[in-house]
């Protein structure tokens, strides 16, 4: 038995090359405003729509089924969203939870906002809610030691299941 496990303190890893990332100019490749107006939901992985918001799959997921609830209108601050948008966004977050419980047997969820560049927002000027499914034991040695995330399912097959479930749950 290793006497150093579990560790009694947090260790730091010095990675000075990471400063290049923080100093670099990062531009989002996602234009949620155009996705709000598109009529081609399947191409863009839009799962569901409400009057003021939509639910979309994350093309660069943290885990299989990572969804985002996005207002149709470009808005960067929570203080700027309307009551109707709040209702639609939270309704879609709850709907996403039901979809993912059925589609991928999610056992838990991380739900949250990344507001601003410093908070990790990949799309700074158009806020959105992340709904990330989790499972007991999903943080295994591959992620913890290997620094690698395993996504066990392709976007397209999961998208198709989510859309079918969306229609079934809407009835």
C-alpha positions in Angstrom: 0.0 0.0 0.0 1.4 3.4 -1.0 1.6 5.6 2.1 1.4 8.7 -0.1 -2.2 7.9 -1.2 -4.4 9.7 -0.7 -2.3 12.8 -0.7 -2.5 15.1 2.3 -1.8 18.2 0.2 -2.5 19.7 -3.2 0.6 19.7 -5.4 1.2 22.3 -8.1 2.4 21.6 -11.6 4.5 24.3 -13.1 3.7 24.7 -16.8 5.1 28.0 -18.0 4.3 27.2 -21.7 0.6 27.7 -20.7 1.2 31.4 -20.5 1.1 31.5 -24.3 -2.5 30.2 -24.2 -3.6 32.9 -21.7 -1.9 35.6 -23.7 -3.2 34.5 -27.0 -6.2 36.1 -28.7 -9.0 33.5 -28.7 -11.9 34.0 -31.1 -14.9 31.8 -30.9 -15.7 29.7 -33.9 -19.4 29.4 -32.8 -22.0 31.9 -33.9 -25.1 31.1 -31.8 -27.0 34.0 -33.4 -26.9 32.3 -36.8 -27.8 28.9 -35.2 -30.8 30.6 -33.6 -32.1 31.6 -37.0 -31.2 28.4 -39.0 -33.8 26.1 -40.4 -31.4 23.2 -40.6 -31.4 21.9 -37.0 -30.0 18.5 -37.8 -26.9 19.9 -39.5 -26.2 22.1 -36.4 -27.3 19.5 -33.8 -30.1 21.6 -32.4 -32.2 19.2 -30.3 -35.1 21.4 -29.2 -36.5 24.9 -29.6 -38.6 27.2 -27.4 -39.9 30.6 -28.2 -36.8 32.5 -27.0 -34.1 29.8 -26.7 -32.8 26.5 -28.1 -31.1 23.4 -26.9 -28.0 22.3 -28.8 -25.3 19.6 -28.6 -21.8 20.7 -27.8 -19.6 19.7 -30.7 -16.6 19.7 -28.3 -18.2 17.9 -25.3 -16.8 17.2 -21.9 -18.8 14.0 -21.9 -21.2 12.2 -24.2 -24.5 14.2 -24.3 -23.0 17.6 -23.3 -25.8 20.0 -24.2 -26.2 23.8 -24.1 -29.3 25.9 -23.6 -28.9 29.2 -25.6 -31.0 32.3 -25.9 -32.0 33.2 -29.5 -30.9 36.7 -28.9 -27.2 37.6 -28.5 -26.7 38.6 -24.8 -23.5 38.5 -22.7 -24.7 39.2 -19.2 -27.2 37.5 -17.0 -28.6 40.9 -16.0 -29.6 41.5 -19.6 -31.8 38.4 -20.2 -35.5 38.8 -20.0 -37.9 36.8 -17.8 -39.2 34.9 -20.8 -35.6 34.0 -21.7 -34.9 32.9 -18.2 -38.0 30.6 -18.2 -37.1 29.1 -21.6 -33.4 28.6 -20.7 -34.2 26.9 -17.4 -37.0 24.9 -18.9 -34.6 23.7 -21.6 -32.0 22.8 -18.9 -34.6 20.7 -17.1 -35.7 19.2 -20.4 -32.1 18.3 -21.2 -31.8 16.5 -17.9 -34.9 14.4 -18.7 -33.6 13.7 -22.2 -30.1 12.6 -21.0 -31.5 10.5 -18.2 -33.3 8.5 -20.9 -30.8 8.7 -23.7 -27.5 8.0 -21.9 -28.7 6.9 -18.4 -27.0 9.9 -16.8 -26.8 9.5 -13.0 -26.0 13.2 -12.2 -25.4 16.5 -13.9 -23.1 19.5 -13.9 -25.2 22.5 -14.9 -23.7 25.9 -15.1 -22.7 29.1 -16.9 -19.2 30.2 -17.9 -19.6 34.0 -18.0 -16.6 35.9 -19.5 -13.3 34.8 -20.7 -11.8 34.5 -17.3 -14.5 32.0 -16.4 -13.7 29.8 -19.4 -16.4 31.0 -21.7 -15.7 29.8 -25.2 -18.4 32.1 -26.6 -18.0 35.3 -24.5 -20.6 37.5 -26.1 -23.6 35.0 -26.1 -24.2 33.4 -22.8 -25.5 29.8 -22.5 -26.1 27.1 -19.9 -24.0 23.9 -20.0 -25.8 20.7 -19.1 -23.2 18.0 -18.7 -24.3 14.4 -17.9 -22.2 12.5 -15.3 -22.0 8.9 -14.1 -20.6 7.3 -11.0 -17.0 6.6 -11.6 -16.7 8.6 -14.8 -13.6 10.4 -13.5 -11.3 7.4 -13.9 -7.6 7.0 -14.3 -7.7 7.9 -18.0 -8.9 11.4 -17.2 -7.1 11.8 -13.9 -3.7 10.4 -14.7 -3.7 10.4 -18.5 -5.2 13.8 -18.9 -7.5 12.3 -21.6 -11.3 12.3 -21.8 -13.0 9.4 -23.4 -16.2 10.1 -25.3 -17.8 6.7 -25.9 -20.4 7.8 -28.5 -20.5 9.8 -31.7 -22.4 13.0 -32.0 -24.7 12.0 -34.8 -26.1 8.7 -33.3 -26.7 10.4 -30.0 -28.3 13.5 -31.7 -30.8 11.2 -33.5 -31.8 9.5 -30.2 -32.2 12.9 -28.4 -34.4 14.2 -31.2 -36.7 11.1 -31.0 -36.9 11.4 -27.2 -37.6 15.1 -27.5 -40.6 14.3 -29.7 -41.8 11.5 -27.4 -41.5 13.7 -24.2 -43.3 16.6 -25.9 -46.4 14.5 -26.4 
